[in-house]
Amino acid sequence: MTEVQSTAPTEGRETWTSNRGFILAAVGSAVGLGNIWRFPGVAYEGGGGAFLVPYLIALVTAGIPILFLDYAVGHRFRAAAPLAFRRMWRKAEALGWFQTAILFVIATYYAVIIAWSLSYFYFSFGTTWGDDSAGFFVGEYLKVGDPGVSTQLVGGVAWPLLAVWGAIIVILALGVAKGVEKLNVIGLPLLVLGFSALVIKALTLPGASDGLNALFSPDWGALSDLNVWIAAYSQIFFSMSIAFGIMISYASFQRRKANMTSSGLVVGFANSSFEILAGIGVFSTLGFLAHQQNVAVGDLEGITGPTLSFITFPAVISEMPGSALFGALFFGSLAIAGFTSLISLVLGVSVALQEKFGLSRTTAAVTVGVTCAIVSFALFSTTTGLIALDTVDQFANNIGIVVSAIAMCVITVWLARTIEMLRTHLSMVSTFKVGRWWIPVIGVYAPVFLGVMLIQKVYDLISEGYEGYPTWYVGVFGWGTVALLVVLAIGFTAIPWRGRDDPSFRAWPEIDSAAPVTGGVR
């Protein structure tokens, strides 16, 4: 293993004002829409209380180890994903741009869901959706058409979407400490307080106990189903913002002497704790709906994804006392959770372009924000936006991010052979030391299991298509998304560097490759 001679550098890079600020920002990124609308349904379908077994195993064998890997790359090489990987191993720059492309694609449609949440926050005060929440969401609000490419903007989506992107540009222009950190310092406590109030209210509803029994009653037989384990790893993987550049960028803004692994443990367990809180709130509410309809919780439809949030929950809200307050808490929580995650997505893209092209912070923020906004408006705020969003999300997440994670594990362990240096770095700057167990987890266990996930997903998409959409549509918006990620990665890698690719950069702390240090910052 080779390592440059290092000295403690004095580069003028922004940093979080405190370790607390970094943790809040990282938790804010991890706690997003999927924690609220995906985990409860996945847990219920995966064996209820028994699902917590593979879920926690996935957390400690994949989620936290890969989070540590992101932290190590970002903190040691002091850059967003493209430059960080380039400094680690020059040939790995393309992986950084692949991850940045994923961030860009996800940001363009993630913002639209926040716009929906803002609209529904307003609708809550008069239960505007009426007695037919499904018809209102799909028909009156989104005006959903057939799969295709529409140029007809939906005003109810476009206006709040404009506000979302305006706020994103302002926050990015303010910088890491004054913008992103302050957003999370204010937003995350508001999210926890608001959602906790919602959960407390849900627990008092008639039928709440039926919902909780449905969620937590264990079906131990489910543990013999490989799909349940895959679902657990998928949930941990997609909910923690790992392996696609976000945490690399966030860690790069952490101070040199920072307790990285302890922060990672806090972030990982805080994210999972919020998911369990979300499960309690969601299934208490579903228990109330089942009670009102005089059916079993298992007979309800729409218990996960956008259907849960924008069809099932509005139907529940219409039937409960204090509907306006409950609706405002729920959709306000969705908007805050989405926004703290969205800012991390766009920051990763903005910082990567700053470093590649030598742009100012404001120029990069405006450039990225406006570009994302144009794509958001063109593809996802039209009458075909819901279908496009659903398709692009499926391929960007289940193929793009998984490919990124596998590539990152293989490169750091088997190609660049930098995993021991990264392990030593984490141990030198942290109180919680990373043992050698981490290397086979990253080098063998994680990529093998993720490979199984990827092969199964690709096989299903090729053999069965997706949601019954026309083959041409899945080809353009599904597989076309994957192709776009590859093209962007190759294209940006080929462009010469004009910014921070400083050959005099020295990683710190100094690591003696012949005798790695396992504790204490020198």
C-alpha positions, 0 to 999 in steps of 0.5 A: 500500500502506498501513501503520500508523506503527510503534514497537517494542512491549512487549506481554506476549506469550509467546516461544520461549526461543531461535531453536533452540526455535522451529526445533525446534518448527517442525520437530516440527510439520512432521515428522509421520505423513505423513513416515513413512507417505506420502512413501516410497509416493508417491515409489515410485509417482511414478518412484522416484529421478526423483520427487526432481526434481519434489519438490525443485522443489515445495519451492523454488517452493511449500513454502518460499515459502508457509512464508515467507508464514506466517512473515511474517503471524504474525511481523509481526502477533503473533497466531494466524491469525484476529487476524493476518489481521484486523490485516493486512486486516480482511476477511481474519479469516474466512480465519483462522477457516477455517484454525483450523477445519481445525486443529480437525478434523484434531486430532480424528482425528490424536489417534486415530492416535497412540492406535493407535501407543501401542497398537502400541508395547505390542503390539510386545513380544509381537507381539500381532497374530500371523500375521494383521496385517490381520485383527488391526488391522481386526477384533480391534483396531479392530472395524471395522463398515460405514460409518455412525454407531456409538456402540460405543466400542473400548476399545483405542483409547479408553484411550490416546486419553484419555491423549493428550488429557490430555497435550495439555491439560497441555502447552498449560496450561504454555505455549509455552516451558515446555510446547510448546518443552520437548516438542519439545526433548526429543521431536524428538532422541528421534525422530531418534535412534530412527528413525535406529536403526531405519533402521540396523537395516533396512539390515542386513536381507536384501533391504534393497538390493532395497527401496532399488533399488526406491525410488531407481531412476529412471523418467524417463518419469514426469516427463512425467505431470502427476499425478506433479508434482501428487503432488510438490506435494501431498506438500511441501504437506501435510508442511510444516504450511503454509497452515492457521495452524500456522506463523502461530501459531508465528511469532507467538511468535518474538522481534521480532528473529529471523532468520525466513527462515533459520529457514524454510530450516532447517525446510524442508530438515530436513523433506525430509531426514527424509522421505528418511530415512523412505524409506530405512527403510521401503523397506529394510524392504519389501525384507526382506518381499519377500525373505521372501515371495520376491516383487518389491517392486513386488508388495507391497501396503499400502506407504503410509498406515495400511495400511503402518504398522499392517498391513504393518510388523507383518507384517514385524516378526513375521518379523525377528530382534529384533522387539520392539526394531524394533517399539518403535522404529517405533511409538515414532517414530510416536507422537512424530512424531504428538504433536509435530505434534498439539500444534501443531494444538491450539495454533493453536486454543487461541491463537485462542480465547484472543485472540478471547474474552480467555480465560486460557491454562489455560481455553483449553487445557482448553476446546479439549482437552476439546472435541476429546477429545469429538469424537475419542471420539464419531466416531473411537474407535468401530467406524466410526472408521476409515472416518470418519477416512479420509473426513474426512482426505481432504476436510479435507486435499485440499480444505480446506487447498488452498482455504485456501492459494489464498485466502491467496495471493490475499488477500495479493497481489491483495485486501489488497495486503500482499505487498510489505510482508510481503516487506520485513518478512522482509528487514528481520528476516532475513539471507536477503533475500527477492527480488521473485521471491517475489511472482509465486510467491505471487501467480500460480504457487502459486495456479494450480498449487494450483487445478489440484490442487483442480479435479482432486480435486473432479472425481474425488470428484464423479465417482467418489465415495470408496473405494466408500463410500455416497453419503450417507456421503461427503456427510455425512462428506466434503462435510459436513466442508468445509461445517462448515469454512465454517460455523465460519469465518463463525460465529466471524467474526460473534462480536464480539471480547472479547480482543486486538483492540487498535486501538492495535497497531502492527506493527514494524519500521516500513516506509515504504511509499513506499521499502521497506527491503530489509535491516537491522533499524532 
